[in-house]
């Protein structure tokens, strides 16, 4: 599954991220109508894109898929969702392409982020339909065996901090891939430019031995190759500028990760608070 860089819209809400809790229910059902779960005879390649907000029925609530991964050895999926505008209970159900129910467990519900574990998912599942129900309204989310990210093992964290850090780490990896792709494009354009330059040189060397018409055609070809070189150079400039932006964004993500890890470390390193009564009891014991 292609992964979209998550700009961490909740990053400015970190305190609420780590303090607030949500309410969700665990459940699964056998839903008999394939038309409702996979409407319009959906093709297996159709799936819910990552990072795009989806309306939940006629409510003001929105849901977006942050991450959807599958671990074949565990026969399980991890689905990370961001829900906005939630004021009531949220229910989740899932089925596979054969309409067999998939158990859904809410592993975390905090500050609008819901992390789900889908269990008993066989390797040949083909497609999964996940139903999100709020205020009697429904939004169906889809993935399939070609689009879901396959991993060796799923990692579930005790609080939002772990998922927050995992998001940033995925962002960094995606940005690294995009930077590598831009650099590869620049290299490919270098090769194209070199090829055009060879053609220009060879044609120029043959020019004195050509007929008038042939010289005219050769000159036209040379002009065309020069234009192609100029276009390649423009593309290289654009790719170079894109790399600069990507590197800047990657650096910001790394700083976010370092800041998050430092805060997590400091929180774990804080000594347990001791109440005034505990202190007095300790002094009394020492006096004895």
N, C-alpha and C positions, 0 to 999 in steps of 0.2 A: 504494500500500500504506500502510495506517495505520501509524504509527510509535509505538512505546511508549518512554517515557522510560527509558533504561537507567541504573540507579542506580550503575553502575560498581562492581560487587562486587569487582573486582580492584584498585580504586584504592588499597586499603591494602597491596597486594602490589606496589607500583610497582617496587621494586628487583628482585624476581623477574621482573616483567613485562619489564624491560629487560635482564635477564641470562640468563634461562633460554631454552632452545630445545626445540622438539618435533621429532618425527620423523613424516613423512607420506609417502605415495606418490601419484604422479600416475597417473591412468588413466582409461580409459573403455572401455565394452563395449557390444556390441549385445545387448540383453536381449530375448528374443523374447516373453516372456509379459507382455501388458499387464495381466493380472489381478494380477500381483505388483507392477508399478510403479504402477499406478493401480487398487488393489483396489476391489471393490464398485461398479464403473462410476462412479467418482467424478465429481461434477459439476465443471464448470470453475471454479465459484466457491469450491470447497473449497481451503484452503491452510493451511500451518503458521503459526500466529500467532507474532509476534515476542516475544522475551523470556520465553517459557514453556519450562521445562526438560522435555525428553522423554527417557524411558528408552530405552536402547539394548539391546533384547532383554532377556535375563535377566542381564545384567551389572550392575555397580554404577555404570556410566558413564552420564553424562547429557549431553545436547546441547541447546543452545538457539540459535535464529536471532537474531542481534543486528541484522543488516542484510542486505537483499537488494535489489539495484538492477540495472537494465538500461539500457544505453546503445545505442539503436537504430543510431546511426551506426557504433559500434564492433562491433555485433553481438556483444556480450559482456555477461556478468553478473559482478557482484561479490557474493560471499556471505561474510558474516562470521559465524563460529560461535564459541560458547564451549563447550568440552568439559571436563567435570569427571570426575575419577576415572580418567583415562587412564594405563594402565601398559604399554601395548604399542602396536604400529603401528596407524595409522588409514588406511583406504583409502576413496576417494571415487569414485563412478560417477554418471553422470547420463544421462537420456534425455528427449526431448520427448514430446508427446502421441502423435505418430506412431510412437513407439518407436525413433526414430533416435538414435544415440549422440551425446552432447555431450562434447567434450573438456574435461577438468577439470585445471587446473593449481593446485598449492598455491603461492601467492605468499608466504605467511608462516605459520609454525607456531611459536608462542612463548607460553609460560606458559599453555597451555590455550586460546589464541585461534588459530583457523585462518582464514586469508583465502584464498578460492578464486576463481579466474577461470574462468568457463565461456565457451568460445569458440564461434564459428560458430553463434550463436543467431539465427535469422531473426526478422524483425519479427512474423510471424504464428505464433509458436511456440505460442500458446494456453496450454500448461501445461508445467511442468518438474518432473521427479521427481529428487531428489538422494538418493543412497543413501550413508549413513555406516556403515562396517563396522568393528567392533572386536571382537577376540577371537571371531571367527566369528559374531557377532551383528550384526543390521542394524536401523537406523532409517531410514525413508524420510521425507524432507522435501519439501514441495510449495510451488510458487508458480504463479501464472497471470498472464496478460496484464493482467487487471483489477486485481490486487492488488500486483504488483511495483512498486517505486518506479522511475519512468522519469526518467533524468537525461541531461544533455547529454554528459557524459563521466565515465568511471570514473577514480578516482585510486587508485593503488597506492603504498604507502609502503615505504621500505627497512627500517623497524623498527616496533615496536609503538607508539612514541610518536605517530607520525602518525595511526594508527587511534584511539588513545586520545583525541587532540585532536578528531578528526572525530566521535567518539561524543558528546563533550561539546558540540560545536557543534550537532549534531543535537538533543540534549536541549534546548539553549537555544532553538532554533527551534520545537520542539514546545511548550515551555512558553509561548512568546510567542503561539502560535496558541491555546492553551487560555485564556490571559489575555484575548485579544481576544474569544473566544467567550463568556466570562463577562461581559465588559463589554457585549457585544451583547445578552445575555440581560437584563441590568439595564435597558438602554435599552428593550427590548421590554416589560418589565414596567412601566416608567414610562408608556409609551403606554397600556397596558391600564388602569392605575390612573387616568390622566387621563380615559379613556373612561368608566369607571365613575362617576367624580366628576361628569362632565357629565350622565350619566343620572340620578344622584341629585338634582342641582340642578334639572334640567328637570322631573322628577317631583314634587319638593317644591313647585315653583312652580305646578303644575297641581292640587295637592292640594285647595285650597278649592273648586274647581269640579267635583269628582268626587262621585259618589254614595257612599253609605256602603260598599257592597260594593267599589266601585272604589277607595275610600281604603284599605280593608283590603288589597286586592291590591297597591296601590302601596306601602304600608308594608312588606309582605312582600318586595316586589322590592327596596326600599331596603336592608332588612336583609341580603338575599342579596348585593347589590352591596358592602355594607360588609365582609361576610365574604370576598368575593373580593379586595377591596383588602387586607385583613389577610393573606390567603394570599400575595398578590403581594409584600407587604412582607417576609414571612418568607423567601420565595424570594430576594429581593434581599439580605437579610441573609446568607443562606447563600452566595450568589454572592460577596458582598463578602469574607466570611471565606475563601472558596476562592481569591480573587484574592490575598489576603495570603499564603496558604500558597504559591501558585504563584510569586509575586514573590520570596519568601524562598528557595525552591528554585532559582529562576533565578539569583539572586545567588550562591548557593553554587556553581552550575555555572560561572558566569563566573569566580569566584575560582579554581576548579579549573583552568579553561582558562588563566588568566593565570599561575598557578603552574607549570603544565605547560610553557607556552611559555617562561617565564623559565628553567626548568631546562634546557630544550632549547637555548636561546640560550647559557646559561652553559657547557653541555657543549661546544657547538661553538666557543666562544671560548677554551676552555682551551688553553694552549700545549702543543705536543707534548713529552712527557717526554724527558729526556736522561739517558742512563745515565752512570755514573761513568767508564767506559772512553771513552765518546764525549767527555766533558769533557777528559780527559787528552790524547786525540788532538788536540783543538782547541787546547789550550795548547801542545802540541808544535809544531803547525803555526805558531802565532803566534810562537813563539820563533825558528823558522827564518826 
